[in-house]
């Protein structure tokens, strides 16, 4: 096997210094250690947030709230929703149409509602109105 110049096995940098072990470069940090009470509180908070987002998507699907109202609201549940999920919650919009709309507007699939600009919001509303 040919040796790579300047790269030491098991390290990230190639200057011959000890560097960072490759085992620590997985990109995932270890979660903080929580007490059982803190863990239970965090799980409860996450469950509440999921329930709020599900309730919002249900209201959007049954027509008791409009997309424009969701996009203009300061509701934290709406802000944390992914745009693709929000669009898929609309009646008559499925996975394919939601992604087509996002592609036409130029929105990345991982974008959340809070990250949309005013022009992007208006473009979504215009596309769905036509």
C-alpha positions, -999 to +999 in steps of 0.1 A: +000+000+000+015+033-010+021+057+019+003+090+018+027+119+022+022+139+054-007+118+068-001+099+100-023+069+105-050+075+131-049+113+130-067+140+113-040+165+105-010+154+085+018+175+100+031+146+120+016+160+152-005+138+174-037+156+161-072+145+168-078+108+169-101+096+141-124+080+166-134+115+179-142+128+144-176+112+140-192+146+140-216+136+168-211+151+203-220+131+233-253+142+248-252+159+281-257+137+311-291+145+326-307+135+358-338+113+356-359+143+364-343+165+337-346+137+312-383+132+320-389+170+317-371+171+283-391+141+270-424+158+282-414+190+265-406+172+232-439+153+233-458+185+239-440+202+209-448+172+187-485+173+197-487+211+190-472+206+155-496+177+148-525+197+160-515+226+137-511+203+107-546+188+114-561+223+116-545+231+083-557+199+067-593+204+078-593+241+067-598+257+101-566+277+095-551+289+062-515+286+050-512+324+050-522+325+087-496+298+095-469+316+076-476+349+092-481+336+128-456+339+155-465+304+168-434+285+178-450+252+167-454+267+132-419+281+132-403+248+139-422+229+112-404+219+081-418+236+050-422+204+031-442+189+060-464+221+062-471+219+024-479+182+026-505+190+053-525+210+028-555+193+012-546+183-024-509+187-019-488+155-016-452+147-014-445+153-051-464+185-054-449+199-022-413+192-034-421+207-068-434+239-052-403+241-031-381+235-061-398+263-081-394+287-052-359+276-045-363+263-009-341+236+004-359+204+017-346+209+052-358+245+055-381+253+084-409+279+083-389+302+106-362+303+080-384+315+051-381+351+038-411+373+029-406+367-008-404+330-004-436+330+016-454+351-010-441+329-038-455+298-021-489+315-016-489+326-053-481+291-066-508+275-045-534+302-055-529+294-092 
